[in-house]
Amino acid sequence: MKVIADGEQIRQMCDRLAQELGDAMRDDRGDGPWAFVGLRSRGDLLAERLTERLEPDYHGVLDVALYRDDLSRMAPGLTVRPTDLSFPMDGTNVVLIDDVLMSGRTSRAAMQSLMDFGRPRVIRLLVLVDRGGRELPIAADFVGMKHTADADQVIEVQMTPTDASDRIMVGAREPDRAERH
């Protein structure tokens, strides 16, 4: 795997994303509360970092595993982890936060899942890496970096405290690895 962004570059991306998101929040402040919802896994870590900087009204974590339309292609033994959206969804400005955007299927699943909790005022998408390769018409509102990767490649984001260090890598997809991004 080749490192395409190190910890310092990720910190700079987070600083820029926080600035852009903060500007958007100030522009729309009178139109309802804000919630940052991190998608498992790694989107939740990015959401925690942005929550510390911007202090939205609410913060939550969403696992969309059972909402994916490509569930049959996922690895056997898929683990479903808890979702924590313990705030009112109706009328809330939601920022979905994910590590990598590729096909758009995770984002679509997240939007479908959110609708089971209520009707947000607006949903925005923030991603650390946009790698291209859309299968659905979904675009991120806030992007840390764009890095086009071939279909046989995977982009892997590592973030502390889950991982030993912060870095973004690209490399060959393992033949038996389920498509994740």
N, C-alpha and C positions, 0 to 999 in steps of 0.2 A: 504494500500500500504506500502511496506517495502522499506526503503531507502537503495540502494546498493552503492551509491556514493554521498558524500556530496560536498559542494562547494570547499573545499580545495583539495579533490581528483580530481574534475573536473579541477581545476586550474593546478594541476600536470599533468593530461592527456593532457591538452592544451599545456603546456610547452614541453612535450615530442613530441607531434604531430608537433608542430612548429619546433622543432629541426630536426625531421626526414624529414619533408617537405622541410625545408630550405636546408638540405643536398642534397636532390633530385634536388632542383632548381639550386643549385650551380653546380652539376654534369652535368646538361643539359642546362646551361645558354646560350650557343651559338646557341641553336636550337630554336629560336623563343621566343616570349613574353609569359608570364604566366598570367593566369586569374583564380581567385578563384570565383566559382559560388556556392552560398548557395541555398539549396533547402528549400522552404517554407514548414512547419514552423519549426523552431529551427535550421535547417541547416544554414539558413541565419544569425542567431545570432552567431553561431560558426564560420562561414566564416568571419564575421566582426572582431571577436577577432583575428583570424589568419592573417587577412589583416593588422591589426594594428601592428602586430609583424614582418611580413615578407615583407610587401609592394610590392605585386605583381604588374605587369604592369597594370592589369585591375581587377575589382571586379564587380560581378553582382549577381542578384537574379533571381531565376527561380521557377515558379509555374507550376507543371506538371499535375495538376488535370485532364485536358482534354486529356492528352496523356496516361492515365492509361488504361490498357487492362481489368481492373476489375472495371471500372467505375460503372457498374450496381450494384456492391456489396457495393458501398460507400453510406454513409448516404444521405438521401434526404436533399435538401437544401444545397448541397455542394457549398462552396464559392470559386470562382476563383479569385485570387489576381494578381496584376500586375507582369509581368516579366520585368526585366531591364537588358538587355544584349546590352548595347550601346557601343560596341567595335567590332573590326573586328574578326570574329571567324576563318576565314581561316588561317591555319598555327599556331594557338595559342595552347599552352600547357594548357589544362583546367583541373582544379582540382574541381570535383563535391564534395560538402561538405554537408553531411546529418547527422542527429542526430542518427538514428537507422537504421541498415540494418537487414532485416529479409528475406522476400521472394525474393527480388531483383527486384520486379516489379516497384518500384519507380525509382530505378537506371536505369532500362531499359527505362522507360518513359522519364527520363531526357536526356538520350543519344539520343533518337529519337527526342526530342524537340530541342536539340542543333544542330542536323543536318539540321533543318529548317533554322538555322541562318548561316550556312556555314560548312566548313570541318575543324575541329580542327586537329592539328598535332598529338596530343595524348590526351586521356582522362584518368585521374586517379581518383580514388574514395577514399575519406577520410570520415570515420564515427566515431562518438563518441562511439557508442555501436554496436558491432556485436552480435546479439542474436541467430544466427543460424536459421534454418528453411527455407533454400533456396528452391524456386520453379523454379528458373532460374539459369543458371551457371554464377553467378556474384560473384566476391570476391573483397573486399576492399584492396587497396594498403596501406592504413594507418588506423590503428584501435586504438582508445583510450582504450577500454576494451572489452573483450569478456564475455558475460553472457548468458548462455543457459537458455531459458525460454520455458515452456510448451506451447502448442498451445492455451490453454485456459487462458494464461497469457498475459499481456500487459506490455511493458516497456515504461515508460513515462519520458521524459527529460524535466526538467524545467530550464529555464535560464533567468536571468535578462537582459534587463529591462522588458521583456514581463511578467515574473513571479516574485514573491516576492523574490525568492532565487534560487541558482543553486543547483540542485540535480537530481539524477537519481533514479527512483523507479520502482519496479516490483510488480504486483498484479494481481488479478483475472480480466479477461476481463468482462466488463458489458455485459449482454446478448443482449441488443438492440444496443450496440455500434458498429458502422461500423468498419470493420477490417482496421486498419491504418498501423500497422507495423507487 
